[in-house]
Amino acid sequence: MDSKQKERDYLIDDLSKALFIINRNAKTAPDSRYLYQLKHETIKKMLKEGKAKKVGLHYSRNPRFSQQQLDVLVSCGEYYFHIPPTKDDIKNLKHLGELDDDVRNPKTIFPLKEAKRILQSYTGLQYKQERSKPTYRTRYQKPVFKRLGE
């Protein structure tokens, strides 16, 4: 399969559905770093290829450290996502104000495993599990009491 055929296989609709599922699961996952990394890499590549576009800036619903914060609204097919802004985004994009609760992404049923597979093959990003220290149970040792002066 040549590279043009492979690029054609990634339809905007499939990518945006997979991106929606990854984003929804990242919000509740115990370790969401990889899922958010996959989301950002996918959006970055879609923006570069013209499959997605930046719409404008929103105030963040959950600002860090109780300060006002902006997010970039990105349109991918029928779906909308938020990503952190760059300095150029803040200078060049139109400010849309508060988040509109009436605008919702379409209801989507798509397996998480399939969504990961699609986005991993699209971005080339693979999950690397960090090695954790082996957990050894230490045996309980009774305390040793010494007499005063020993």
Summary of the structure (lengths in Angstrom):
residues: 150
radius of gyration: 22.6
end to end distance: 80.2
largest distance: 83.5
contacts: 324
relative contact order: 0.17
helix: 40%
strand: 13%
